[in-house]
Amino acid sequence: MKIAHLTSVHKQNDNRIFYKEVTTLYNNGYDISLIVAGGESKRVNNINIISYSKLNGRLKRIFKTSLIDMIKICKKVDADIYHFHDPELIFTGLYLKLIGKKVIYDIHENNPASILSKPYIKSKLKRVILSKVFNIFEKLSIKFFDAIVTARPDISKRFKHRK
């Protein structure tokens, strides 16, 4: 079985993604690829790391790096399962489900709470509105995924999801 882990935010050697998840899967006999924005493509411990350019600017990163570029690479990899780690990859995950792939969303943080503390969103009202909209969007999106993984109990409590 071929599994691809996707991240557009984390580094290639992220402790949780590379060492705890990807390496563990490889050690249990799975064919693993790690697709990551930034860095260089290489093989590390027999794991295929596929890197692509990471653009500056949030909107460019969200639409070009996290959607268009990631989808192109996912099509080339043609994995059985795609396991993604960043909320900006939700649209990519939904696309992969649409074409019949199994998709896992790995939620590392309480994203709506995180939005409330973003200093680059100057208006408190905008932060509150974005937080609420993202909360609804994330909860609706996970219904389409085959599984979710939550990093902490407080994140698990946000979801009434049996997968």
Chimera marker file (.cmm) of the C-alpha trace (Angstrom):
<marker_set name="trace">
<marker id="1" x="0.000" y="0.000" z="0.000" r="1" g="1" b="0" radius="0.5"/>
<marker id="2" x="1.256" y="3.431" z="-0.964" r="1" g="1" b="0" radius="0.5"/>
<marker id="3" x="0.777" y="6.309" z="1.503" r="1" g="1" b="0" radius="0.5"/>
<marker id="4" x="1.667" y="9.964" z="0.972" r="1" g="1" b="0" radius="0.5"/>
<marker id="5" x="1.959" y="12.451" z="3.813" r="1" g="1" b="0" radius="0.5"/>
<marker id="6" x="1.414" y="16.057" z="2.739" r="1" g="1" b="0" radius="0.5"/>
<marker id="7" x="2.536" y="19.290" z="4.361" r="1" g="1" b="0" radius="0.5"/>
<marker id="8" x="2.868" y="22.778" z="2.997" r="1" g="1" b="0" radius="0.5"/>
<marker id="9" x="3.913" y="24.293" z="6.336" r="1" g="1" b="0" radius="0.5"/>
<marker id="10" x="6.134" y="21.853" z="8.246" r="1" g="1" b="0" radius="0.5"/>
<marker id="11" x="9.793" y="21.083" z="7.542" r="1" g="1" b="0" radius="0.5"/>
<marker id="12" x="10.963" y="17.794" z="6.037" r="1" g="1" b="0" radius="0.5"/>
<marker id="13" x="12.376" y="16.611" z="9.347" r="1" g="1" b="0" radius="0.5"/>
<marker id="14" x="9.380" y="17.575" z="11.488" r="1" g="1" b="0" radius="0.5"/>
<marker id="15" x="9.532" y="15.356" z="14.569" r="1" g="1" b="0" radius="0.5"/>
<marker id="16" x="5.860" y="14.395" z="14.628" r="1" g="1" b="0" radius="0.5"/>
<marker id="17" x="5.369" y="13.915" z="10.896" r="1" g="1" b="0" radius="0.5"/>
<marker id="18" x="8.679" y="12.436" z="9.733" r="1" g="1" b="0" radius="0.5"/>
<marker id="19" x="9.870" y="10.487" z="12.750" r="1" g="1" b="0" radius="0.5"/>
<marker id="20" x="6.691" y="9.457" z="14.569" r="1" g="1" b="0" radius="0.5"/>
<marker id="21" x="4.346" y="8.872" z="11.633" r="1" g="1" b="0" radius="0.5"/>
<marker id="22" x="6.162" y="8.486" z="8.308" r="1" g="1" b="0" radius="0.5"/>
<marker id="23" x="9.102" y="6.465" z="9.668" r="1" g="1" b="0" radius="0.5"/>
<marker id="24" x="6.778" y="4.255" z="11.725" r="1" g="1" b="0" radius="0.5"/>
<marker id="25" x="4.681" y="3.484" z="8.651" r="1" g="1" b="0" radius="0.5"/>
<marker id="26" x="7.800" y="2.701" z="6.607" r="1" g="1" b="0" radius="0.5"/>
<marker id="27" x="9.090" y="0.406" z="9.370" r="1" g="1" b="0" radius="0.5"/>
<marker id="28" x="5.767" y="-1.451" z="9.184" r="1" g="1" b="0" radius="0.5"/>
<marker id="29" x="6.134" y="-2.207" z="5.488" r="1" g="1" b="0" radius="0.5"/>
<marker id="30" x="4.337" y="0.651" z="3.753" r="1" g="1" b="0" radius="0.5"/>
<marker id="31" x="5.567" y="2.472" z="0.646" r="1" g="1" b="0" radius="0.5"/>
<marker id="32" x="5.816" y="6.043" z="1.931" r="1" g="1" b="0" radius="0.5"/>
<marker id="33" x="6.276" y="9.445" z="0.323" r="1" g="1" b="0" radius="0.5"/>
<marker id="34" x="6.479" y="12.748" z="2.141" r="1" g="1" b="0" radius="0.5"/>
<marker id="35" x="5.423" y="15.710" z="0.004" r="1" g="1" b="0" radius="0.5"/>
<marker id="36" x="6.640" y="18.998" z="1.450" r="1" g="1" b="0" radius="0.5"/>
<marker id="37" x="6.912" y="22.622" z="0.374" r="1" g="1" b="0" radius="0.5"/>
<marker id="38" x="10.474" y="23.881" z="0.599" r="1" g="1" b="0" radius="0.5"/>
<marker id="39" x="13.796" y="22.104" z="0.876" r="1" g="1" b="0" radius="0.5"/>
<marker id="40" x="15.133" y="19.567" z="-1.579" r="1" g="1" b="0" radius="0.5"/>
<marker id="41" x="13.800" y="16.274" z="-2.891" r="1" g="1" b="0" radius="0.5"/>
<marker id="42" x="15.763" y="13.288" z="-1.609" r="1" g="1" b="0" radius="0.5"/>
<marker id="43" x="15.565" y="9.853" z="-0.009" r="1" g="1" b="0" radius="0.5"/>
<marker id="44" x="16.067" y="9.670" z="3.739" r="1" g="1" b="0" radius="0.5"/>
<marker id="45" x="16.032" y="6.277" z="5.469" r="1" g="1" b="0" radius="0.5"/>
<marker id="46" x="14.457" y="4.807" z="2.296" r="1" g="1" b="0" radius="0.5"/>
<marker id="47" x="11.618" y="7.332" z="2.452" r="1" g="1" b="0" radius="0.5"/>
<marker id="48" x="10.953" y="9.360" z="-0.671" r="1" g="1" b="0" radius="0.5"/>
<marker id="49" x="10.799" y="13.085" z="0.148" r="1" g="1" b="0" radius="0.5"/>
<marker id="50" x="9.280" y="15.107" z="-2.665" r="1" g="1" b="0" radius="0.5"/>
<marker id="51" x="9.858" y="18.822" z="-2.309" r="1" g="1" b="0" radius="0.5"/>
<marker id="52" x="8.517" y="21.714" z="-4.320" r="1" g="1" b="0" radius="0.5"/>
<marker id="53" x="8.872" y="25.503" z="-4.206" r="1" g="1" b="0" radius="0.5"/>
<marker id="54" x="7.269" y="27.320" z="-1.319" r="1" g="1" b="0" radius="0.5"/>
<marker id="55" x="6.000" y="30.768" z="-2.239" r="1" g="1" b="0" radius="0.5"/>
<marker id="56" x="5.967" y="33.777" z="0.070" r="1" g="1" b="0" radius="0.5"/>
<marker id="57" x="2.705" y="35.454" z="0.953" r="1" g="1" b="0" radius="0.5"/>
<marker id="58" x="-0.321" y="33.773" z="2.504" r="1" g="1" b="0" radius="0.5"/>
<marker id="59" x="-2.624" y="33.924" z="-0.512" r="1" g="1" b="0" radius="0.5"/>
<marker id="60" x="0.054" y="32.672" z="-2.927" r="1" g="1" b="0" radius="0.5"/>
<marker id="61" x="0.945" y="29.886" z="-0.487" r="1" g="1" b="0" radius="0.5"/>
<marker id="62" x="-2.676" y="28.865" z="0.015" r="1" g="1" b="0" radius="0.5"/>
<marker id="63" x="-3.749" y="28.851" z="-3.631" r="1" g="1" b="0" radius="0.5"/>
<marker id="64" x="-0.574" y="28.043" z="-5.572" r="1" g="1" b="0" radius="0.5"/>
<marker id="65" x="1.610" y="26.041" z="-3.184" r="1" g="1" b="0" radius="0.5"/>
<marker id="66" x="-1.102" y="24.292" z="-1.180" r="1" g="1" b="0" radius="0.5"/>
<marker id="67" x="-3.634" y="23.655" z="-3.900" r="1" g="1" b="0" radius="0.5"/>
<marker id="68" x="-2.355" y="23.759" z="-7.477" r="1" g="1" b="0" radius="0.5"/>
<marker id="69" x="1.217" y="22.533" z="-6.907" r="1" g="1" b="0" radius="0.5"/>
<marker id="70" x="0.228" y="19.964" z="-4.273" r="1" g="1" b="0" radius="0.5"/>
<marker id="71" x="-2.487" y="18.460" z="-6.494" r="1" g="1" b="0" radius="0.5"/>
<marker id="72" x="-0.060" y="18.123" z="-9.427" r="1" g="1" b="0" radius="0.5"/>
<marker id="73" x="2.406" y="16.219" z="-7.253" r="1" g="1" b="0" radius="0.5"/>
<marker id="74" x="-0.303" y="14.049" z="-5.682" r="1" g="1" b="0" radius="0.5"/>
<marker id="75" x="-1.431" y="12.975" z="-9.153" r="1" g="1" b="0" radius="0.5"/>
<marker id="76" x="2.139" y="11.937" z="-10.008" r="1" g="1" b="0" radius="0.5"/>
<marker id="77" x="2.621" y="10.044" z="-6.724" r="1" g="1" b="0" radius="0.5"/>
<marker id="78" x="-0.745" y="8.257" z="-7.122" r="1" g="1" b="0" radius="0.5"/>
<marker id="79" x="-0.910" y="6.982" z="-3.539" r="1" g="1" b="0" radius="0.5"/>
<marker id="80" x="-3.682" y="4.834" z="-2.107" r="1" g="1" b="0" radius="0.5"/>
<marker id="81" x="-3.955" y="7.038" z="0.984" r="1" g="1" b="0" radius="0.5"/>
<marker id="82" x="-3.177" y="10.747" z="1.429" r="1" g="1" b="0" radius="0.5"/>
<marker id="83" x="-2.545" y="11.970" z="4.975" r="1" g="1" b="0" radius="0.5"/>
<marker id="84" x="-2.378" y="15.771" z="5.220" r="1" g="1" b="0" radius="0.5"/>
<marker id="85" x="-1.220" y="17.945" z="8.103" r="1" g="1" b="0" radius="0.5"/>
<marker id="86" x="-2.213" y="21.544" z="7.438" r="1" g="1" b="0" radius="0.5"/>
<marker id="87" x="-5.610" y="23.247" z="7.395" r="1" g="1" b="0" radius="0.5"/>
<marker id="88" x="-4.678" y="25.055" z="4.195" r="1" g="1" b="0" radius="0.5"/>
<marker id="89" x="-4.635" y="21.623" z="2.514" r="1" g="1" b="0" radius="0.5"/>
<marker id="90" x="-8.322" y="20.947" z="3.220" r="1" g="1" b="0" radius="0.5"/>
<marker id="91" x="-9.270" y="21.891" z="-0.350" r="1" g="1" b="0" radius="0.5"/>
<marker id="92" x="-6.583" y="19.529" z="-1.656" r="1" g="1" b="0" radius="0.5"/>
<marker id="93" x="-7.982" y="16.794" z="0.586" r="1" g="1" b="0" radius="0.5"/>
<marker id="94" x="-11.500" y="17.415" z="-0.700" r="1" g="1" b="0" radius="0.5"/>
<marker id="95" x="-10.240" y="17.239" z="-4.289" r="1" g="1" b="0" radius="0.5"/>
<marker id="96" x="-8.470" y="13.927" z="-3.566" r="1" g="1" b="0" radius="0.5"/>
<marker id="97" x="-11.706" y="12.524" z="-2.113" r="1" g="1" b="0" radius="0.5"/>
<marker id="98" x="-13.569" y="13.705" z="-5.209" r="1" g="1" b="0" radius="0.5"/>
<marker id="99" x="-11.267" y="11.604" z="-7.414" r="1" g="1" b="0" radius="0.5"/>
<marker id="100" x="-11.763" y="8.553" z="-5.191" r="1" g="1" b="0" radius="0.5"/>
<marker id="101" x="-8.727" y="8.571" z="-2.899" r="1" g="1" b="0" radius="0.5"/>
<marker id="102" x="-8.697" y="7.774" z="0.810" r="1" g="1" b="0" radius="0.5"/>
<marker id="103" x="-7.852" y="10.883" z="2.819" r="1" g="1" b="0" radius="0.5"/>
<marker id="104" x="-6.814" y="11.459" z="6.439" r="1" g="1" b="0" radius="0.5"/>
<marker id="105" x="-6.749" y="14.918" z="8.027" r="1" g="1" b="0" radius="0.5"/>
<marker id="106" x="-4.202" y="15.242" z="10.844" r="1" g="1" b="0" radius="0.5"/>
<marker id="107" x="-5.174" y="18.169" z="13.066" r="1" g="1" b="0" radius="0.5"/>
<marker id="108" x="-2.249" y="19.487" z="15.097" r="1" g="1" b="0" radius="0.5"/>
<marker id="109" x="-3.888" y="22.509" z="16.700" r="1" g="1" b="0" radius="0.5"/>
<marker id="110" x="-7.191" y="24.117" z="17.535" r="1" g="1" b="0" radius="0.5"/>
<marker id="111" x="-7.353" y="26.156" z="14.342" r="1" g="1" b="0" radius="0.5"/>
<marker id="112" x="-10.314" y="28.416" z="15.214" r="1" g="1" b="0" radius="0.5"/>
<marker id="113" x="-8.638" y="29.348" z="18.524" r="1" g="1" b="0" radius="0.5"/>
<marker id="114" x="-5.364" y="29.934" z="16.703" r="1" g="1" b="0" radius="0.5"/>
<marker id="115" x="-7.028" y="32.368" z="14.298" r="1" g="1" b="0" radius="0.5"/>
<marker id="116" x="-8.117" y="34.485" z="17.268" r="1" g="1" b="0" radius="0.5"/>
<marker id="117" x="-4.476" y="35.140" z="18.169" r="1" g="1" b="0" radius="0.5"/>
<marker id="118" x="-3.080" y="35.913" z="14.687" r="1" g="1" b="0" radius="0.5"/>
<marker id="119" x="-1.341" y="39.315" z="14.931" r="1" g="1" b="0" radius="0.5"/>
<marker id="120" x="-1.464" y="39.923" z="11.171" r="1" g="1" b="0" radius="0.5"/>
<marker id="121" x="-5.284" y="40.054" z="11.315" r="1" g="1" b="0" radius="0.5"/>
<marker id="122" x="-5.519" y="43.563" z="12.754" r="1" g="1" b="0" radius="0.5"/>
<marker id="123" x="-9.235" y="43.732" z="13.528" r="1" g="1" b="0" radius="0.5"/>
<marker id="124" x="-10.553" y="41.707" z="16.472" r="1" g="1" b="0" radius="0.5"/>
<marker id="125" x="-13.931" y="41.521" z="14.723" r="1" g="1" b="0" radius="0.5"/>
<marker id="126" x="-12.290" y="40.001" z="11.603" r="1" g="1" b="0" radius="0.5"/>
<marker id="127" x="-10.467" y="37.443" z="13.767" r="1" g="1" b="0" radius="0.5"/>
<marker id="128" x="-13.722" y="36.441" z="15.484" r="1" g="1" b="0" radius="0.5"/>
<marker id="129" x="-15.611" y="36.145" z="12.182" r="1" g="1" b="0" radius="0.5"/>
<marker id="130" x="-12.787" y="34.195" z="10.471" r="1" g="1" b="0" radius="0.5"/>
<marker id="131" x="-12.522" y="31.896" z="13.481" r="1" g="1" b="0" radius="0.5"/>
<marker id="132" x="-16.231" y="31.078" z="13.433" r="1" g="1" b="0" radius="0.5"/>
<marker id="133" x="-16.329" y="30.625" z="9.644" r="1" g="1" b="0" radius="0.5"/>
<marker id="134" x="-13.267" y="28.352" z="9.720" r="1" g="1" b="0" radius="0.5"/>
<marker id="135" x="-14.749" y="26.316" z="12.589" r="1" g="1" b="0" radius="0.5"/>
<marker id="136" x="-17.876" y="25.619" z="10.513" r="1" g="1" b="0" radius="0.5"/>
<marker id="137" x="-15.846" y="24.924" z="7.343" r="1" g="1" b="0" radius="0.5"/>
<marker id="138" x="-13.485" y="22.503" z="9.123" r="1" g="1" b="0" radius="0.5"/>
<marker id="139" x="-16.313" y="20.596" z="10.826" r="1" g="1" b="0" radius="0.5"/>
<marker id="140" x="-18.207" y="20.258" z="7.535" r="1" g="1" b="0" radius="0.5"/>
<marker id="141" x="-15.071" y="19.203" z="5.627" r="1" g="1" b="0" radius="0.5"/>
<marker id="142" x="-14.095" y="16.362" z="7.939" r="1" g="1" b="0" radius="0.5"/>
<marker id="143" x="-17.335" y="14.585" z="7.137" r="1" g="1" b="0" radius="0.5"/>
<marker id="144" x="-15.870" y="13.792" z="3.722" r="1" g="1" b="0" radius="0.5"/>
<marker id="145" x="-12.540" y="12.410" z="4.959" r="1" g="1" b="0" radius="0.5"/>
<marker id="146" x="-11.956" y="8.765" z="5.762" r="1" g="1" b="0" radius="0.5"/>
<marker id="147" x="-10.332" y="9.531" z="9.099" r="1" g="1" b="0" radius="0.5"/>
<marker id="148" x="-9.021" y="12.319" z="11.254" r="1" g="1" b="0" radius="0.5"/>
<marker id="149" x="-6.093" y="12.280" z="13.643" r="1" g="1" b="0" radius="0.5"/>
<marker id="150" x="-6.000" y="14.765" z="16.492" r="1" g="1" b="0" radius="0.5"/>
<marker id="151" x="-2.810" y="15.686" z="18.297" r="1" g="1" b="0" radius="0.5"/>
<marker id="152" x="-4.315" y="16.554" z="21.684" r="1" g="1" b="0" radius="0.5"/>
<marker id="153" x="-7.437" y="15.758" z="23.733" r="1" g="1" b="0" radius="0.5"/>
<marker id="154" x="-8.685" y="19.379" z="23.543" r="1" g="1" b="0" radius="0.5"/>
<marker id="155" x="-8.696" y="19.101" z="19.746" r="1" g="1" b="0" radius="0.5"/>
<marker id="156" x="-10.515" y="15.757" z="19.872" r="1" g="1" b="0" radius="0.5"/>
<marker id="157" x="-13.291" y="17.351" z="21.933" r="1" g="1" b="0" radius="0.5"/>
<marker id="158" x="-14.066" y="19.775" z="19.082" r="1" g="1" b="0" radius="0.5"/>
<marker id="159" x="-15.167" y="16.935" z="16.807" r="1" g="1" b="0" radius="0.5"/>
<marker id="160" x="-17.974" y="14.465" z="17.084" r="1" g="1" b="0" radius="0.5"/>
<marker id="161" x="-16.411" y="12.206" z="14.500" r="1" g="1" b="0" radius="0.5"/>
<marker id="162" x="-16.178" y="8.440" z="14.648" r="1" g="1" b="0" radius="0.5"/>
<marker id="163" x="-13.402" y="8.171" z="12.108" r="1" g="1" b="0" radius="0.5"/>
<link id1="1" id2="2" r="1" g="1" b="0" radius="0.2"/>
<link id1="2" id2="3" r="1" g="1" b="0" radius="0.2"/>
<link id1="3" id2="4" r="1" g="1" b="0" radius="0.2"/>
<link id1="4" id2="5" r="1" g="1" b="0" radius="0.2"/>
<link id1="5" id2="6" r="1" g="1" b="0" radius="0.2"/>
<link id1="6" id2="7" r="1" g="1" b="0" radius="0.2"/>
<link id1="7" id2="8" r="1" g="1" b="0" radius="0.2"/>
<link id1="8" id2="9" r="1" g="1" b="0" radius="0.2"/>
<link id1="9" id2="10" r="1" g="1" b="0" radius="0.2"/>
<link id1="10" id2="11" r="1" g="1" b="0" radius="0.2"/>
<link id1="11" id2="12" r="1" g="1" b="0" radius="0.2"/>
<link id1="12" id2="13" r="1" g="1" b="0" radius="0.2"/>
<link id1="13" id2="14" r="1" g="1" b="0" radius="0.2"/>
<link id1="14" id2="15" r="1" g="1" b="0" radius="0.2"/>
<link id1="15" id2="16" r="1" g="1" b="0" radius="0.2"/>
<link id1="16" id2="17" r="1" g="1" b="0" radius="0.2"/>
<link id1="17" id2="18" r="1" g="1" b="0" radius="0.2"/>
<link id1="18" id2="19" r="1" g="1" b="0" radius="0.2"/>
<link id1="19" id2="20" r="1" g="1" b="0" radius="0.2"/>
<link id1="20" id2="21" r="1" g="1" b="0" radius="0.2"/>
<link id1="21" id2="22" r="1" g="1" b="0" radius="0.2"/>
<link id1="22" id2="23" r="1" g="1" b="0" radius="0.2"/>
<link id1="23" id2="24" r="1" g="1" b="0" radius="0.2"/>
<link id1="24" id2="25" r="1" g="1" b="0" radius="0.2"/>
<link id1="25" id2="26" r="1" g="1" b="0" radius="0.2"/>
<link id1="26" id2="27" r="1" g="1" b="0" radius="0.2"/>
<link id1="27" id2="28" r="1" g="1" b="0" radius="0.2"/>
<link id1="28" id2="29" r="1" g="1" b="0" radius="0.2"/>
<link id1="29" id2="30" r="1" g="1" b="0" radius="0.2"/>
<link id1="30" id2="31" r="1" g="1" b="0" radius="0.2"/>
<link id1="31" id2="32" r="1" g="1" b="0" radius="0.2"/>
<link id1="32" id2="33" r="1" g="1" b="0" radius="0.2"/>
<link id1="33" id2="34" r="1" g="1" b="0" radius="0.2"/>
<link id1="34" id2="35" r="1" g="1" b="0" radius="0.2"/>
<link id1="35" id2="36" r="1" g="1" b="0" radius="0.2"/>
<link id1="36" id2="37" r="1" g="1" b="0" radius="0.2"/>
<link id1="37" id2="38" r="1" g="1" b="0" radius="0.2"/>
<link id1="38" id2="39" r="1" g="1" b="0" radius="0.2"/>
<link id1="39" id2="40" r="1" g="1" b="0" radius="0.2"/>
<link id1="40" id2="41" r="1" g="1" b="0" radius="0.2"/>
<link id1="41" id2="42" r="1" g="1" b="0" radius="0.2"/>
<link id1="42" id2="43" r="1" g="1" b="0" radius="0.2"/>
<link id1="43" id2="44" r="1" g="1" b="0" radius="0.2"/>
<link id1="44" id2="45" r="1" g="1" b="0" radius="0.2"/>
<link id1="45" id2="46" r="1" g="1" b="0" radius="0.2"/>
<link id1="46" id2="47" r="1" g="1" b="0" radius="0.2"/>
<link id1="47" id2="48" r="1" g="1" b="0" radius="0.2"/>
<link id1="48" id2="49" r="1" g="1" b="0" radius="0.2"/>
<link id1="49" id2="50" r="1" g="1" b="0" radius="0.2"/>
<link id1="50" id2="51" r="1" g="1" b="0" radius="0.2"/>
<link id1="51" id2="52" r="1" g="1" b="0" radius="0.2"/>
<link id1="52" id2="53" r="1" g="1" b="0" radius="0.2"/>
<link id1="53" id2="54" r="1" g="1" b="0" radius="0.2"/>
<link id1="54" id2="55" r="1" g="1" b="0" radius="0.2"/>
<link id1="55" id2="56" r="1" g="1" b="0" radius="0.2"/>
<link id1="56" id2="57" r="1" g="1" b="0" radius="0.2"/>
<link id1="57" id2="58" r="1" g="1" b="0" radius="0.2"/>
<link id1="58" id2="59" r="1" g="1" b="0" radius="0.2"/>
<link id1="59" id2="60" r="1" g="1" b="0" radius="0.2"/>
<link id1="60" id2="61" r="1" g="1" b="0" radius="0.2"/>
<link id1="61" id2="62" r="1" g="1" b="0" radius="0.2"/>
<link id1="62" id2="63" r="1" g="1" b="0" radius="0.2"/>
<link id1="63" id2="64" r="1" g="1" b="0" radius="0.2"/>
<link id1="64" id2="65" r="1" g="1" b="0" radius="0.2"/>
<link id1="65" id2="66" r="1" g="1" b="0" radius="0.2"/>
<link id1="66" id2="67" r="1" g="1" b="0" radius="0.2"/>
<link id1="67" id2="68" r="1" g="1" b="0" radius="0.2"/>
<link id1="68" id2="69" r="1" g="1" b="0" radius="0.2"/>
<link id1="69" id2="70" r="1" g="1" b="0" radius="0.2"/>
<link id1="70" id2="71" r="1" g="1" b="0" radius="0.2"/>
<link id1="71" id2="72" r="1" g="1" b="0" radius="0.2"/>
<link id1="72" id2="73" r="1" g="1" b="0" radius="0.2"/>
<link id1="73" id2="74" r="1" g="1" b="0" radius="0.2"/>
<link id1="74" id2="75" r="1" g="1" b="0" radius="0.2"/>
<link id1="75" id2="76" r="1" g="1" b="0" radius="0.2"/>
<link id1="76" id2="77" r="1" g="1" b="0" radius="0.2"/>
<link id1="77" id2="78" r="1" g="1" b="0" radius="0.2"/>
<link id1="78" id2="79" r="1" g="1" b="0" radius="0.2"/>
<link id1="79" id2="80" r="1" g="1" b="0" radius="0.2"/>
<link id1="80" id2="81" r="1" g="1" b="0" radius="0.2"/>
<link id1="81" id2="82" r="1" g="1" b="0" radius="0.2"/>
<link id1="82" id2="83" r="1" g="1" b="0" radius="0.2"/>
<link id1="83" id2="84" r="1" g="1" b="0" radius="0.2"/>
<link id1="84" id2="85" r="1" g="1" b="0" radius="0.2"/>
<link id1="85" id2="86" r="1" g="1" b="0" radius="0.2"/>
<link id1="86" id2="87" r="1" g="1" b="0" radius="0.2"/>
<link id1="87" id2="88" r="1" g="1" b="0" radius="0.2"/>
<link id1="88" id2="89" r="1" g="1" b="0" radius="0.2"/>
<link id1="89" id2="90" r="1" g="1" b="0" radius="0.2"/>
<link id1="90" id2="91" r="1" g="1" b="0" radius="0.2"/>
<link id1="91" id2="92" r="1" g="1" b="0" radius="0.2"/>
<link id1="92" id2="93" r="1" g="1" b="0" radius="0.2"/>
<link id1="93" id2="94" r="1" g="1" b="0" radius="0.2"/>
<link id1="94" id2="95" r="1" g="1" b="0" radius="0.2"/>
<link id1="95" id2="96" r="1" g="1" b="0" radius="0.2"/>
<link id1="96" id2="97" r="1" g="1" b="0" radius="0.2"/>
<link id1="97" id2="98" r="1" g="1" b="0" radius="0.2"/>
<link id1="98" id2="99" r="1" g="1" b="0" radius="0.2"/>
<link id1="99" id2="100" r="1" g="1" b="0" radius="0.2"/>
<link id1="100" id2="101" r="1" g="1" b="0" radius="0.2"/>
<link id1="101" id2="102" r="1" g="1" b="0" radius="0.2"/>
<link id1="102" id2="103" r="1" g="1" b="0" radius="0.2"/>
<link id1="103" id2="104" r="1" g="1" b="0" radius="0.2"/>
<link id1="104" id2="105" r="1" g="1" b="0" radius="0.2"/>
<link id1="105" id2="106" r="1" g="1" b="0" radius="0.2"/>
<link id1="106" id2="107" r="1" g="1" b="0" radius="0.2"/>
<link id1="107" id2="108" r="1" g="1" b="0" radius="0.2"/>
<link id1="108" id2="109" r="1" g="1" b="0" radius="0.2"/>
<link id1="109" id2="110" r="1" g="1" b="0" radius="0.2"/>
<link id1="110" id2="111" r="1" g="1" b="0" radius="0.2"/>
<link id1="111" id2="112" r="1" g="1" b="0" radius="0.2"/>
<link id1="112" id2="113" r="1" g="1" b="0" radius="0.2"/>
<link id1="113" id2="114" r="1" g="1" b="0" radius="0.2"/>
<link id1="114" id2="115" r="1" g="1" b="0" radius="0.2"/>
<link id1="115" id2="116" r="1" g="1" b="0" radius="0.2"/>
<link id1="116" id2="117" r="1" g="1" b="0" radius="0.2"/>
<link id1="117" id2="118" r="1" g="1" b="0" radius="0.2"/>
<link id1="118" id2="119" r="1" g="1" b="0" radius="0.2"/>
<link id1="119" id2="120" r="1" g="1" b="0" radius="0.2"/>
<link id1="120" id2="121" r="1" g="1" b="0" radius="0.2"/>
<link id1="121" id2="122" r="1" g="1" b="0" radius="0.2"/>
<link id1="122" id2="123" r="1" g="1" b="0" radius="0.2"/>
<link id1="123" id2="124" r="1" g="1" b="0" radius="0.2"/>
<link id1="124" id2="125" r="1" g="1" b="0" radius="0.2"/>
<link id1="125" id2="126" r="1" g="1" b="0" radius="0.2"/>
<link id1="126" id2="127" r="1" g="1" b="0" radius="0.2"/>
<link id1="127" id2="128" r="1" g="1" b="0" radius="0.2"/>
<link id1="128" id2="129" r="1" g="1" b="0" radius="0.2"/>
<link id1="129" id2="130" r="1" g="1" b="0" radius="0.2"/>
<link id1="130" id2="131" r="1" g="1" b="0" radius="0.2"/>
<link id1="131" id2="132" r="1" g="1" b="0" radius="0.2"/>
<link id1="132" id2="133" r="1" g="1" b="0" radius="0.2"/>
<link id1="133" id2="134" r="1" g="1" b="0" radius="0.2"/>
<link id1="134" id2="135" r="1" g="1" b="0" radius="0.2"/>
<link id1="135" id2="136" r="1" g="1" b="0" radius="0.2"/>
<link id1="136" id2="137" r="1" g="1" b="0" radius="0.2"/>
<link id1="137" id2="138" r="1" g="1" b="0" radius="0.2"/>
<link id1="138" id2="139" r="1" g="1" b="0" radius="0.2"/>
<link id1="139" id2="140" r="1" g="1" b="0" radius="0.2"/>
<link id1="140" id2="141" r="1" g="1" b="0" radius="0.2"/>
<link id1="141" id2="142" r="1" g="1" b="0" radius="0.2"/>
<link id1="142" id2="143" r="1" g="1" b="0" radius="0.2"/>
<link id1="143" id2="144" r="1" g="1" b="0" radius="0.2"/>
<link id1="144" id2="145" r="1" g="1" b="0" radius="0.2"/>
<link id1="145" id2="146" r="1" g="1" b="0" radius="0.2"/>
<link id1="146" id2="147" r="1" g="1" b="0" radius="0.2"/>
<link id1="147" id2="148" r="1" g="1" b="0" radius="0.2"/>
<link id1="148" id2="149" r="1" g="1" b="0" radius="0.2"/>
<link id1="149" id2="150" r="1" g="1" b="0" radius="0.2"/>
<link id1="150" id2="151" r="1" g="1" b="0" radius="0.2"/>
<link id1="151" id2="152" r="1" g="1" b="0" radius="0.2"/>
<link id1="152" id2="153" r="1" g="1" b="0" radius="0.2"/>
<link id1="153" id2="154" r="1" g="1" b="0" radius="0.2"/>
<link id1="154" id2="155" r="1" g="1" b="0" radius="0.2"/>
<link id1="155" id2="156" r="1" g="1" b="0" radius="0.2"/>
<link id1="156" id2="157" r="1" g="1" b="0" radius="0.2"/>
<link id1="157" id2="158" r="1" g="1" b="0" radius="0.2"/>
<link id1="158" id2="159" r="1" g="1" b="0" radius="0.2"/>
<link id1="159" id2="160" r="1" g="1" b="0" radius="0.2"/>
<link id1="160" id2="161" r="1" g="1" b="0" radius="0.2"/>
<link id1="161" id2="162" r="1" g="1" b="0" radius="0.2"/>
<link id1="162" id2="163" r="1" g="1" b="0" radius="0.2"/>
</marker_set>
